[in-house]
Amino acid sequence: MSNSHTTEVVTGSIVLAVAVGFLFYAGQIVGLSGTGATDTYTASFRTADGISIGTDVRLGGVKVGTVTDITLNPDSFRADTDFTVQSNVALPEDTAILISSEGLLGGNYVELLPGGSPFNLEPGAEIEDTQGSVSLVQLLLKYVAGGEDSAE
């Protein structure tokens, strides 16, 4: 009888350890792990297609933050976006921000392109150099229309 209880305890411990490991791994993938302190910045895009709250903010292909809020500005008809960036990442004043695509079938993310200014943005500042998302359908229409014009 003692062997039966020992086997059950060992099996239960292994299952519990695997479950904890899986949850830790899933937290790392989703970005739920503690990344430390973050700073908030804002940007205003002409179009914010393909991004939403929780979208990755990347610098050099590495996730450094997330989009925390997107609202329509009724005065300018632009998408005002708030996002966080890890506090240990200093952004130059002339940093640009754009919405990029991971590929034809991939999702979109927000990309930071640091400039060369010796001065850094203060937390809470607005990044003014923005580029909204590019519509694949519009690109294809331009290509098709351009192809017809050159054939004539």
FIVEX-390762 format. One record per residue: chain; x negated, y negated, z of N, C-alpha, C in turn. Coordinates in pm, whole numbers, plus 32768, in hexadecimal, padded with zeros to 4 digits. Layout:
N
<marvex chaine="A" n_px="X" n_py="Y" n_pz="Z" ca_px="X" ca_py="Y" ca_pz="Z" c_px="X" c_py="Y" c_pz="Z"/>
...
//
This chain:
152
<marvex chaine="A" n_px="7FAE" n_py="8077" n_pz="8000" ca_px="8000" ca_py="8000" ca_pz="8000" c_px="7FAA" c_py="7F83" c_pz="8000"/>
<marvex chaine="A" n_px="7F3B" n_py="7F8A" n_pz="8041" ca_px="7EDF" ca_py="7F1A" ca_pz="8049" c_px="7EA6" c_py="7EF5" c_pz="7FC1"/>
<marvex chaine="A" n_px="7E89" n_py="7F5B" n_pz="7F6E" ca_px="7E55" ca_py="7F42" ca_pz="7EE8" c_px="7EBB" c_py="7EF8" c_pz="7E93"/>
<marvex chaine="A" n_px="7F3A" n_py="7F17" n_pz="7EA4" ca_px="7FA4" ca_py="7ED7" ca_pz="7E57" c_px="7FAD" c_py="7E42" c_pz="7E77"/>
<marvex chaine="A" n_px="7FA4" n_py="7E1E" n_pz="7EF6" ca_px="7FAA" ca_py="7D91" ca_pz="7F1D" c_px="7F2E" c_py="7D46" c_pz="7EEF"/>
<marvex chaine="A" n_px="7EBB" n_py="7D85" n_pz="7EF7" ca_px="7E3E" ca_py="7D46" ca_pz="7ECB" c_px="7E43" c_py="7D2B" c_pz="7E35"/>
<marvex chaine="A" n_px="7E75" n_py="7D8B" n_pz="7DE9" ca_px="7E80" ca_py="7D7B" ca_pz="7D57" c_px="7EE0" c_py="7D09" c_pz="7D36"/>
<marvex chaine="A" n_px="7F4F" n_py="7CFF" n_pz="7D7D" ca_px="7FB0" ca_py="7C95" ca_pz="7D65" c_px="7F75" c_py="7C0C" c_pz="7D85"/>
<marvex chaine="A" n_px="7F2B" n_py="7C03" n_pz="7DF3" ca_px="7EED" ca_py="7B84" ca_pz="7E19" c_px="7E84" c_py="7B59" c_pz="7DB3"/>
<marvex chaine="A" n_px="7E31" n_py="7BB6" n_pz="7D86" ca_px="7DCA" ca_py="7B97" ca_pz="7D23" c_px="7E0A" c_py="7B6D" c_pz="7C9F"/>
<marvex chaine="A" n_px="7E6E" n_py="7BB7" n_pz="7C74" ca_px="7EB3" ca_py="7B96" ca_pz="7BF6" c_px="7EF8" c_py="7B0D" c_pz="7C00"/>
<marvex chaine="A" n_px="7F3A" n_py="7AF3" n_pz="7C6F" ca_px="7F7A" ca_py="7A71" ca_pz="7C83" c_px="7F16" c_py="79FF" c_pz="7C85"/>
<marvex chaine="A" n_px="7EA3" n_py="7A15" n_pz="7CC2" ca_px="7E3A" ca_py="79AE" ca_pz="7CC7" c_px="7E03" c_py="7990" c_pz="7C3C"/>
<marvex chaine="A" n_px="7DF0" n_py="79F9" n_pz="7BED" ca_px="7DBE" ca_py="79E5" ca_pz="7B64" c_px="7E25" c_py="7997" c_pz="7B12"/>
<marvex chaine="A" n_px="7EA4" n_py="79BB" n_pz="7B1C" ca_px="7F0E" ca_py="7975" ca_pz="7AD2" c_px="7F14" c_py="78E2" c_pz="7AFD"/>
<marvex chaine="A" n_px="7F0A" n_py="78C9" n_pz="7B7F" ca_px="7F0D" ca_py="7840" ca_pz="7BB1" c_px="7E94" c_py="77F0" c_pz="7B81"/>
<marvex chaine="A" n_px="7E1D" n_py="782D" n_pz="7B80" ca_px="7DA5" ca_py="77E8" ca_pz="7B50" c_px="7DB0" c_py="77C7" c_pz="7ABC"/>
<marvex chaine="A" n_px="7DE5" n_py="7823" n_pz="7A6D" ca_px="7DF7" ca_py="780A" ca_pz="79DD" c_px="7E5C" c_py="7799" c_pz="79C8"/>
<marvex chaine="A" n_px="7EC8" n_py="7797" n_pz="7A15" ca_px="7F2D" ca_py="772D" ca_pz="7A08" c_px="7EF2" c_py="76A5" c_pz="7A2B"/>
<marvex chaine="A" n_px="7EA4" n_py="769D" n_pz="7A96" ca_px="7E65" ca_py="761E" ca_pz="7ABC" c_px="7E03" c_py="75F1" c_pz="7A50"/>
<marvex chaine="A" n_px="7DB5" n_py="7650" n_pz="7A1B" ca_px="7D58" ca_py="762F" ca_pz="79AE" c_px="7DA0" c_py="75FC" c_pz="7933"/>
<marvex chaine="A" n_px="7E11" n_py="763A" n_pz="7912" ca_px="7E5F" ca_py="760E" ca_pz="789E" c_px="7E95" c_py="7581" c_pz="78B4"/>
<marvex chaine="A" n_px="7ECA" n_py="7566" n_pz="7929" ca_px="7EFF" ca_py="74E0" ca_pz="7946" c_px="7E91" c_py="7477" c_pz="7940"/>
<marvex chaine="A" n_px="7E1B" n_py="7496" n_pz="7973" ca_px="7DAB" ca_py="7439" ca_pz="796C" c_px="7D85" c_py="741F" c_pz="78DB"/>
<marvex chaine="A" n_px="7D7C" n_py="7489" n_pz="788A" ca_px="7D5A" ca_py="747C" ca_pz="77FD" c_px="7DC4" c_py="742A" c_pz="77B3"/>
<marvex chaine="A" n_px="7E44" n_py="7445" n_pz="77CD" ca_px="7EB0" ca_py="73FA" ca_pz="778C" c_px="7EAA" c_py="7367" c_pz="77B3"/>
<marvex chaine="A" n_px="7E8B" n_py="734A" n_pz="7830" ca_px="7E7E" ca_py="72C0" ca_pz="785C" c_px="7E0D" c_py="7277" c_pz="7815"/>
<marvex chaine="A" n_px="7D9F" n_py="72BD" n_pz="77FB" ca_px="7D2F" ca_py="7282" ca_pz="77B2" c_px="7D56" c_py="7263" c_pz="7722"/>
<marvex chaine="A" n_px="7D9D" n_py="72BF" n_pz="76E2" ca_px="7DC4" ca_py="72AC" ca_pz="7657" c_px="7E28" c_py="723B" c_pz="7649"/>
<marvex chaine="A" n_px="7E8B" n_py="7235" n_pz="76A0" ca_px="7EF4" ca_py="71D0" ca_pz="7697" c_px="7EC2" c_py="7149" c_pz="76C9"/>
<marvex chaine="A" n_px="7E59" n_py="7148" n_pz="7716" ca_px="7E25" ca_py="70C9" ca_pz="7749" c_px="7E5C" c_py="70A5" c_pz="77D1"/>
<marvex chaine="A" n_px="7E8C" n_py="7107" n_pz="781D" ca_px="7EC2" ca_py="70EB" ca_pz="78A0" c_px="7E56" c_py="70E6" c_pz="790B"/>
<marvex chaine="A" n_px="7DDD" n_py="710D" n_pz="78E7" ca_px="7D73" ca_py="710B" ca_pz="794B" c_px="7D4F" c_py="707C" c_pz="796B"/>
<marvex chaine="A" n_px="7D22" n_py="7064" n_pz="79E3" ca_px="7CFE" ca_py="6FDE" ca_pz="7A0C" c_px="7C88" c_py="6FA9" c_pz="79BD"/>
<marvex chaine="A" n_px="7C9A" n_py="6F3B" n_pz="7979" ca_px="7C2E" ca_py="6F01" ca_pz="792A" c_px="7BF3" c_py="6E89" c_pz="7971"/>
<marvex chaine="A" n_px="7C21" n_py="6E6B" n_pz="79E8" ca_px="7BED" ca_py="6DF9" ca_pz="7A30" c_px="7C3F" c_py="6D7D" c_pz="7A15"/>
<marvex chaine="A" n_px="7C03" n_py="6D0C" n_pz="7A35" ca_px="7C48" ca_py="6C8B" ca_pz="7A26" c_px="7C58" c_py="6C66" c_pz="7993"/>
<marvex chaine="A" n_px="7CC5" n_py="6C20" n_pz="7974" ca_px="7CDE" ca_py="6BF3" ca_pz="78EC" c_px="7D00" c_py="6B5F" c_pz="78EB"/>
<marvex chaine="A" n_px="7CE7" n_py="6B1E" n_pz="787B" ca_px="7D0C" ca_py="6A93" ca_pz="7864" c_px="7D78" c_py="6A8F" c_pz="77F9"/>
<marvex chaine="A" n_px="7DD2" n_py="6A30" n_pz="7802" ca_px="7E3F" ca_py="6A22" ca_pz="77A2" c_px="7E21" c_py="69AF" c_pz="7742"/>
<marvex chaine="A" n_px="7E3D" n_py="69C6" n_pz="76C3" ca_px="7E2D" ca_py="6961" ca_pz="765A" c_px="7EAE" c_py="695F" c_pz="7608"/>
<marvex chaine="A" n_px="7EBD" n_py="68FA" n_pz="75B3" ca_px="7F32" ca_py="68F1" ca_pz="755D" c_px="7F06" c_py="68D8" c_pz="74CD"/>
<marvex chaine="A" n_px="7F5E" n_py="68F9" n_pz="7470" ca_px="7F49" ca_py="68DE" ca_pz="73E2" c_px="7FD2" c_py="68D4" c_pz="73A0"/>
<marvex chaine="A" n_px="7FD9" n_py="6889" n_pz="7333" ca_px="8057" ca_py="6876" ca_pz="72EB" c_px="8045" c_py="68A7" c_pz="725C"/>
<marvex chaine="A" n_px="8090" n_py="6910" n_pz="7236" ca_px="8084" ca_py="694B" ca_pz="71B1" c_px="80F9" c_py="6922" c_pz="715A"/>
<marvex chaine="A" n_px="80DE" n_py="6914" n_pz="70D7" ca_px="8149" ca_py="68F9" ca_pz="7077" c_px="81A6" c_py="6971" c_pz="7070"/>
<marvex chaine="A" n_px="816C" n_py="69E8" n_pz="7072" ca_px="81BA" ca_py="6A63" ca_pz="7075" c_px="8171" c_py="6AC9" c_pz="70CC"/>
<marvex chaine="A" n_px="81BD" n_py="6B0C" n_pz="7120" ca_px="8183" ca_py="6B6F" ca_pz="717C" c_px="81BB" c_py="6BFA" c_pz="7161"/>
<marvex chaine="A" n_px="81D4" n_py="6C19" n_pz="70E1" ca_px="8208" ca_py="6C9D" ca_pz="70BD" c_px="81A8" c_py="6D0A" c_pz="70EB"/>
<marvex chaine="A" n_px="81E0" n_py="6D72" n_pz="7124" ca_px="8192" ca_py="6DE7" ca_pz="7147" c_px="8153" c_py="6DE7" c_pz="71D1"/>
<marvex chaine="A" n_px="815E" n_py="6D79" n_pz="721B" ca_px="8129" ca_py="6D7B" ca_pz="72A3" c_px="819C" c_py="6D67" c_pz="7304"/>
<marvex chaine="A" n_px="8189" n_py="6D96" n_pz="737D" ca_px="81EE" ca_py="6D89" ca_pz="73E5" c_px="81A7" c_py="6D86" c_pz="746B"/>
<marvex chaine="A" n_px="81F2" n_py="6D78" n_pz="74D5" ca_px="81B8" ca_py="6D79" ca_pz="755B" c_px="8172" c_py="6DFF" c_pz="7570"/>
<marvex chaine="A" n_px="80F6" n_py="6DFB" n_pz="759B" ca_px="80A7" ca_py="6E74" ca_pz="75AF" c_px="8048" c_py="6E93" c_pz="753E"/>
<marvex chaine="A" n_px="804F" n_py="6E48" n_pz="74D0" ca_px="7FF4" ca_py="6E5E" ca_pz="7461" c_px="7F65" c_py="6E40" c_pz="748C"/>
<marvex chaine="A" n_px="7F06" n_py="6E8F" n_pz="745B" ca_px="7E79" ca_py="6E7E" ca_pz="747D" c_px="7E43" c_py="6DF9" c_pz="7449"/>
<marvex chaine="A" n_px="7DEB" n_py="6DBB" n_pz="7499" ca_px="7D99" ca_py="6D4B" ca_pz="746E" c_px="7D0B" c_py="6D81" c_pz="7468"/>
<marvex chaine="A" n_px="7CCB" n_py="6D77" n_pz="73F3" ca_px="7C47" ca_py="6DB3" ca_pz="73E0" c_px="7BDF" c_py="6D4B" c_pz="73B9"/>
<marvex chaine="A" n_px="7B66" n_py="6D68" n_pz="73E1" ca_px="7AF2" ca_py="6D15" ca_pz="73BE" c_px="7A85" c_py="6D75" c_pz="7392"/>
<marvex chaine="A" n_px="7A5D" n_py="6D6C" n_pz="7315" ca_px="79F9" ca_py="6DC9" ca_pz="72E1" c_px="7A2A" c_py="6E58" c_pz="72DF"/>
<marvex chaine="A" n_px="7AAD" n_py="6E6D" n_pz="72D2" ca_px="7AE6" ca_py="6EF3" ca_pz="72CF" c_px="7AFF" c_py="6F30" c_pz="7357"/>
<marvex chaine="A" n_px="7ADC" n_py="6EE7" n_pz="73C3" ca_px="7AED" ca_py="6F1A" ca_pz="744A" c_px="7B62" c_py="6ED3" c_pz="748D"/>
<marvex chaine="A" n_px="7BBA" n_py="6F1F" n_pz="74CD" ca_px="7C2C" ca_py="6EE4" ca_pz="7512" c_px="7BFB" c_py="6E93" c_pz="758A"/>
<marvex chaine="A" n_px="7C1D" n_py="6E11" n_pz="758A" ca_px="7BF5" ca_py="6DB9" ca_pz="75F9" c_px="7C6E" c_py="6D7B" c_pz="763E"/>
<marvex chaine="A" n_px="7CE7" n_py="6D98" n_pz="760D" ca_px="7D5E" ca_py="6D5E" ca_pz="7649" c_px="7DDD" c_py="6D8F" c_pz="7606"/>
<marvex chaine="A" n_px="7E4D" n_py="6D50" n_pz="762C" ca_px="7ECE" ca_py="6D74" ca_pz="75F3" c_px="7F25" c_py="6CF8" c_pz="75E2"/>
<marvex chaine="A" n_px="7F85" n_py="6D03" n_pz="7588" ca_px="7FE9" ca_py="6C9A" ca_pz="7574" c_px="804E" c_py="6CA5" c_pz="75E6"/>
<marvex chaine="A" n_px="806A" n_py="6C35" n_pz="7629" ca_px="80C5" ca_py="6C38" ca_pz="769C" c_px="814B" c_py="6BF6" c_pz="7681"/>
<marvex chaine="A" n_px="8155" n_py="6BA0" n_pz="761A" ca_px="81D3" ca_py="6B5C" ca_pz="7600" c_px="81D3" c_py="6B25" c_pz="7572"/>
<marvex chaine="A" n_px="8245" n_py="6B2E" n_pz="752F" ca_px="8259" ca_py="6AF2" ca_pz="74AA" c_px="82E1" c_py="6AAD" c_pz="74AD"/>
<marvex chaine="A" n_px="82E2" n_py="6A2C" n_pz="748D" ca_px="835F" ca_py="69E2" ca_pz="7486" c_px="835F" c_py="6989" c_pz="740A"/>
<marvex chaine="A" n_px="83D6" n_py="696C" n_pz="73D9" ca_px="83E6" ca_py="6912" ca_pz="7367" c_px="83EC" c_py="6883" c_pz="739A"/>
<marvex chaine="A" n_px="8396" n_py="682E" n_pz="7364" ca_px="8399" ca_py="67A1" ca_pz="7386" c_px="8402" c_py="675F" c_pz="732C"/>
<marvex chaine="A" n_px="8471" n_py="672E" n_pz="7363" ca_px="84DD" ca_py="66F8" ca_pz="7310" c_px="84B7" c_py="6675" c_pz="72CA"/>
<marvex chaine="A" n_px="8450" n_py="6631" n_pz="72FA" ca_px="8426" ca_py="65B3" ca_pz="72BB" c_px="83CF" c_py="65CB" c_pz="7240"/>
<marvex chaine="A" n_px="8371" n_py="6628" n_pz="724A" ca_px="8312" ca_py="663F" ca_pz="71DC" c_px="8334" c_py="66BB" c_pz="718B"/>
<marvex chaine="A" n_px="8394" n_py="670E" n_pz="71BB" ca_px="83BA" ca_py="678C" ca_pz="717B" c_px="8343" c_py="67EA" c_pz="716D"/>
<marvex chaine="A" n_px="82EC" n_py="67E7" n_pz="71D0" ca_px="8277" ca_py="6840" ca_pz="71D4" c_px="8285" c_py="689F" c_pz="724A"/>
<marvex chaine="A" n_px="823B" n_py="690D" n_pz="7244" ca_px="823D" ca_py="6971" ca_pz="72B0" c_px="81D0" c_py="694D" c_pz="7314"/>
<marvex chaine="A" n_px="81FA" n_py="691A" n_pz="7387" ca_px="819B" ca_py="68FB" ca_pz="73F2" c_px="817C" c_py="697B" c_pz="743E"/>
<marvex chaine="A" n_px="80FC" n_py="6999" n_pz="7449" ca_px="80D0" ca_py="6A18" ca_pz="7482" c_px="8075" c_py="6A00" c_pz="74F9"/>
<marvex chaine="A" n_px="808E" n_py="6A47" n_pz="7566" ca_px="8035" ca_py="6A48" ca_pz="75DA" c_px="7FF0" c_py="6ACF" c_pz="75DD"/>
<marvex chaine="A" n_px="7F6F" n_py="6ACF" n_pz="75FE" ca_px="7F25" ca_py="6B4C" ca_pz="7606" c_px="7EB9" c_py="6B41" c_pz="7670"/>
<marvex chaine="A" n_px="7E8F" n_py="6BB4" n_pz="76A0" ca_px="7E25" ca_py="6BB8" ca_pz="7704" c_px="7DA4" c_py="6BEA" c_pz="76C5"/>
<marvex chaine="A" n_px="7D36" n_py="6BBE" n_pz="76FF" ca_px="7CB0" ca_py="6BEC" ca_pz="76D9" c_px="7C63" c_py="6C03" c_pz="775A"/>
<marvex chaine="A" n_px="7C12" n_py="6C6B" n_pz="775D" ca_px="7BC2" ca_py="6C87" ca_pz="77D3" c_px="7B6F" c_py="6C0D" c_pz="77F8"/>
<marvex chaine="A" n_px="7B68" n_py="6BF0" n_pz="787A" ca_px="7B24" ca_py="6B78" ca_pz="78AB" c_px="7A8F" c_py="6B76" c_pz="788A"/>
<marvex chaine="A" n_px="7A53" n_py="6BEA" n_pz="787A" ca_px="79C5" ca_py="6BED" ca_pz="785C" c_px="79A6" c_py="6BD2" c_pz="77C9"/>
<marvex chaine="A" n_px="7A0E" n_py="6BBA" n_pz="7776" ca_px="79FC" ca_py="6B98" ca_pz="76E9" c_px="7A0E" c_py="6B02" c_pz="76D9"/>
<marvex chaine="A" n_px="79A1" n_py="6ABC" n_pz="76BB" ca_px="79A6" ca_py="6A2A" ca_pz="76A6" c_px="79C3" c_py="6A0F" c_pz="7613"/>
<marvex chaine="A" n_px="7A2B" n_py="69C0" n_pz="75F8" ca_px="7A51" ca_py="699E" ca_pz="756F" c_px="7A21" c_py="6912" c_pz="754C"/>
<marvex chaine="A" n_px="79D1" n_py="6902" n_pz="74E2" ca_px="79A8" ca_py="687C" ca_pz="74B8" c_px="7A21" c_py="6827" c_pz="748F"/>
<marvex chaine="A" n_px="7A11" n_py="67A2" n_pz="7496" ca_px="7A80" ca_py="6746" ca_pz="7476" c_px="7AB4" c_py="6757" c_pz="73E9"/>
<marvex chaine="A" n_px="7A5E" n_py="677F" n_pz="738C" ca_px="7A89" ca_py="678C" ca_pz="7300" c_px="7AAE" c_py="681C" c_pz="72DB"/>
<marvex chaine="A" n_px="7ADC" n_py="6867" n_pz="733D" ca_px="7B09" ca_py="68F0" ca_pz="7324" c_px="7B87" c_py="68ED" c_pz="72CE"/>
<marvex chaine="A" n_px="7B8E" n_py="694A" n_pz="726E" ca_px="7C05" ca_py="695A" ca_pz="721B" c_px="7C4D" c_py="69D8" c_pz="7247"/>
<marvex chaine="A" n_px="7CCF" n_py="69DC" n_pz="722E" ca_px="7D1F" ca_py="6A51" ca_pz="7252" c_px="7D77" c_py="6A74" c_pz="71DA"/>
<marvex chaine="A" n_px="7D80" n_py="6AF5" n_pz="71BB" ca_px="7DD2" ca_py="6B1E" ca_pz="714A" c_px="7E13" c_py="6BA4" c_pz="7166"/>
<marvex chaine="A" n_px="7E7B" n_py="6BBF" n_pz="711B" ca_px="7EC2" ca_py="6C3E" ca_pz="7126" c_px="7E8C" c_py="6C97" c_pz="70B8"/>
<marvex chaine="A" n_px="7E50" n_py="6D07" n_pz="70E0" ca_px="7E13" ca_py="6D65" ca_pz="7081" c_px="7E5F" c_py="6DE7" c_pz="7080"/>
<marvex chaine="A" n_px="7E48" n_py="6E34" n_pz="7018" ca_px="7E87" ca_py="6EB6" ca_pz="7009" c_px="7E1F" c_py="6F23" c_pz="7013"/>
<marvex chaine="A" n_px="7E45" n_py="6F93" n_pz="7050" ca_px="7DEA" ca_py="7004" ca_pz="705B" c_px="7DDF" c_py="7052" c_pz="6FD9"/>
<marvex chaine="A" n_px="7E30" n_py="7035" n_pz="6F79" ca_px="7E30" ca_py="707B" ca_pz="6EF9" c_px="7EBC" c_py="7079" c_pz="6EBE"/>
<marvex chaine="A" n_px="7ECE" n_py="70C0" n_pz="6E4F" ca_px="7F4F" ca_py="70C1" ca_pz="6E0D" c_px="7FBD" c_py="70FB" c_pz="6E65"/>
<marvex chaine="A" n_px="7F9E" n_py="7163" n_pz="6EB0" ca_px="8003" ca_py="71A3" ca_pz="6F02" c_px="7FF3" c_py="7185" c_pz="6F96"/>
<marvex chaine="A" n_px="7F89" n_py="713C" n_pz="6FBA" ca_px="7F6F" ca_py="711E" ca_pz="7046" c_px="7FBB" c_py="70A4" c_pz="7075"/>
<marvex chaine="A" n_px="7FB4" n_py="708D" n_pz="70F6" ca_px="7FF7" ca_py="701A" ca_pz="7130" c_px="7FA1" c_py="6F9D" c_pz="7129"/>
<marvex chaine="A" n_px="7FD7" n_py="6F31" n_pz="715D" ca_px="7F8F" ca_py="6EB3" ca_pz="7160" c_px="7F53" c_py="6E9B" c_pz="71EA"/>
<marvex chaine="A" n_px="7EF0" n_py="6E45" n_pz="71F1" ca_px="7EB4" ca_py="6E1B" ca_pz="726E" c_px="7E86" c_py="6D8C" c_pz="725F"/>
<marvex chaine="A" n_px="7E69" n_py="6D4B" n_pz="72CE" ca_px="7E39" ca_py="6CC1" ca_pz="72CC" c_px="7DA1" c_py="6CC6" c_pz="72D6"/>
<marvex chaine="A" n_px="7D60" n_py="6C81" n_pz="727A" ca_px="7CCD" ca_py="6C83" ca_pz="7274" c_px="7C96" c_py="6BF8" c_pz="7294"/>
<marvex chaine="A" n_px="7C34" n_py="6BF5" n_pz="72EC" ca_px="7BEE" ca_py="6B79" ca_pz="730F" c_px="7B6D" c_py="6B71" c_pz="72BE"/>
<marvex chaine="A" n_px="7B56" n_py="6AFE" n_pz="7280" ca_px="7ADB" ca_py="6AE7" ca_pz="7235" c_px="7A91" c_py="6A72" c_pz="7276"/>
<marvex chaine="A" n_px="7A2C" n_py="6A8F" n_pz="72C9" ca_px="79E8" ca_py="6A23" ca_pz="7310" c_px="7998" c_py="69CB" c_pz="72B1"/>
<marvex chaine="A" n_px="7995" n_py="694B" n_pz="72CF" ca_px="7948" ca_py="68EC" ca_pz="7280" c_px="78BC" c_py="68DC" c_pz="72BA"/>
<marvex chaine="A" n_px="787D" n_py="686F" n_pz="7297" ca_px="77F4" ca_py="6858" ca_pz="72C3" c_px="77E4" c_py="67E4" c_pz="7323"/>
<marvex chaine="A" n_px="7851" n_py="67B0" n_pz="7357" ca_px="784B" ca_py="673E" ca_pz="73B2" c_px="7804" c_py="6763" c_pz="7434"/>
<marvex chaine="A" n_px="77B2" n_py="6708" n_pz="7467" ca_px="7770" ca_py="6723" ca_pz="74E7" c_px="77CF" c_py="6712" c_pz="755E"/>
<marvex chaine="A" n_px="7845" n_py="66DA" n_pz="7546" ca_px="78A6" ca_py="66C3" ca_pz="75B1" c_px="7914" c_py="672D" c_pz="75AB"/>
<marvex chaine="A" n_px="7941" n_py="6759" n_pz="761F" ca_px="79A5" ca_py="67C3" ca_pz="7625" c_px="7A2F" c_py="678B" c_pz="7643"/>
<marvex chaine="A" n_px="7A95" n_py="67D5" n_pz="7618" ca_px="7B20" ca_py="67B2" ca_pz="7637" c_px="7B3A" c_py="67C7" c_pz="76CB"/>
<marvex chaine="A" n_px="7B89" n_py="676F" n_pz="7703" ca_px="7BB5" ca_py="677F" ca_pz="778D" c_px="7C2C" c_py="67DF" c_pz="778F"/>
<marvex chaine="A" n_px="7C3A" n_py="682F" n_pz="77F9" ca_px="7CB1" ca_py="6884" ca_pz="7804" c_px="7D30" c_py="682F" c_pz="77FB"/>
<marvex chaine="A" n_px="7D92" n_py="6860" n_pz="77B0" ca_px="7E0E" ca_py="6818" ca_pz="779B" c_px="7E0E" c_py="67C1" c_pz="771F"/>
<marvex chaine="A" n_px="7D9B" n_py="67B5" n_pz="76DC" ca_px="7D90" ca_py="6760" ca_pz="7665" c_px="7DD5" c_py="67A1" c_pz="75EE"/>
<marvex chaine="A" n_px="7DF1" n_py="674F" n_pz="758A" ca_px="7E2F" ca_py="6780" ca_pz="750E" c_px="7DC4" c_py="6791" c_pz="74A3"/>
<marvex chaine="A" n_px="7DC7" n_py="6801" n_pz="745F" ca_px="7D71" ca_py="6817" ca_pz="73EB" c_px="7DBD" c_py="67E2" c_pz="7373"/>
<marvex chaine="A" n_px="7D85" n_py="677E" n_pz="7333" ca_px="7DCE" ca_py="6738" ca_pz="72C8" c_px="7DB7" c_py="6773" c_pz="723D"/>
<marvex chaine="A" n_px="7D45" n_py="67B5" n_pz="7228" ca_px="7D26" ca_py="67F0" ca_pz="71A6" c_px="7D66" c_py="687A" c_pz="719F"/>
<marvex chaine="A" n_px="7DDE" n_py="6881" n_pz="7162" ca_px="7E2A" ca_py="68FE" ca_pz="715E" c_px="7E47" c_py="6928" c_pz="70CF"/>
<marvex chaine="A" n_px="7E59" n_py="69AA" n_pz="70BE" ca_px="7E86" ca_py="69E0" ca_pz="703D" c_px="7EEC" c_py="6A4C" c_pz="705B"/>
<marvex chaine="A" n_px="7F64" n_py="6A3C" n_pz="7027" ca_px="7FCE" ca_py="6A9C" ca_pz="703F" c_px="7FBB" c_py="6B1C" c_pz="6FF3"/>
<marvex chaine="A" n_px="8019" n_py="6B75" n_pz="7002" ca_px="8010" ca_py="6BF6" ca_pz="6FBE" c_px="8029" c_py="6BE6" c_pz="6F29"/>
<marvex chaine="A" n_px="7FEE" n_py="6C41" n_pz="6EDE" ca_px="7FFE" ca_py="6C41" ca_pz="6E4D" c_px="805E" c_py="6CB1" c_pz="6E29"/>
<marvex chaine="A" n_px="80C3" n_py="6C90" n_pz="6DDB" ca_px="8127" ca_py="6CF2" ca_pz="6DB3" c_px="80F3" c_py="6D45" c_pz="6D3E"/>
<marvex chaine="A" n_px="80F4" n_py="6DC8" n_pz="6D4F" ca_px="80C9" ca_py="6E22" ca_pz="6CE4" c_px="8122" c_py="6E14" c_pz="6C6A"/>
<marvex chaine="A" n_px="81A3" n_py="6E01" n_pz="6C80" ca_px="8201" ca_py="6DF1" ca_pz="6C10" c_px="81DF" c_py="6D73" c_pz="6BC0"/>
<marvex chaine="A" n_px="81C1" n_py="6D04" n_pz="6C05" ca_px="819D" ca_py="6C89" ca_pz="6BBF" c_px="811C" c_py="6C9A" c_pz="6B70"/>
<marvex chaine="A" n_px="80BA" n_py="6CE1" n_pz="6BA8" ca_px="803E" ca_py="6CFA" ca_pz="6B5F" c_px="8057" c_py="6D4C" c_pz="6AE1"/>
<marvex chaine="A" n_px="80AA" n_py="6DB3" n_pz="6AEC" ca_px="80C8" ca_py="6E05" ca_pz="6A77" c_px="8113" c_py="6DB4" c_pz="6A0D"/>
<marvex chaine="A" n_px="8170" n_py="6D5D" n_pz="6A38" ca_px="81B9" ca_py="6D0A" ca_pz="69D8" c_px="815B" c_py="6CA9" c_pz="6990"/>
<marvex chaine="A" n_px="80FD" n_py="6C70" n_pz="69DA" ca_px="809B" ca_py="6C17" ca_pz="699B" c_px="8045" c_py="6C63" c_pz="6937"/>
<marvex chaine="A" n_px="801F" n_py="6CDE" n_pz="695B" ca_px="7FCF" ca_py="6D2E" ca_pz="6900" c_px="801B" c_py="6D51" c_pz="6882"/>
<marvex chaine="A" n_px="8099" n_py="6D7A" n_pz="6892" ca_px="80ED" ca_py="6D9D" ca_pz="6820" c_px="8105" c_py="6D22" c_pz="67C9"/>
<marvex chaine="A" n_px="8125" n_py="6CB1" n_pz="6807" ca_px="813E" ca_py="6C36" ca_pz="67BB" c_px="80BF" c_py="6C08" c_pz="6777"/>
<marvex chaine="A" n_px="804E" n_py="6C15" n_pz="67B8" ca_px="7FCE" ca_py="6BED" ca_pz="677C" c_px="7FAA" c_py="6C45" c_pz="6707"/>
<marvex chaine="A" n_px="7FCA" n_py="6CC6" n_pz="6712" ca_px="7FAD" ca_py="6D25" ca_pz="66A6" c_px="8000" c_py="6D07" c_pz="662C"/>
<marvex chaine="A" n_px="807E" n_py="6CDC" n_pz="663E" ca_px="80D6" ca_py="6CBC" ca_pz="65CD" c_px="80A7" c_py="6C3D" c_pz="6588"/>
<marvex chaine="A" n_px="8077" n_py="6BD9" n_pz="65D7" ca_px="804A" ca_py="6B5C" ca_pz="659C" c_px="7FCF" c_py="6B71" c_pz="6546"/>
<marvex chaine="A" n_px="7F73" n_py="6BC7" n_pz="6570" ca_px="7EF8" ca_py="6BDA" ca_pz="6525" c_px="7F0E" c_py="6C31" c_pz="64A9"/>
<marvex chaine="A" n_px="7F7C" n_py="6C7C" n_pz="64A5" ca_px="7F97" ca_py="6CD3" ca_pz="6432" c_px="7FD2" c_py="6C83" c_pz="63BE"/>
<marvex chaine="A" n_px="800B" n_py="6C0F" n_pz="63DB" ca_px="804F" ca_py="6BC1" ca_pz="6371" c_px="7FEF" c_py="6B7A" c_pz="631A"/>
//
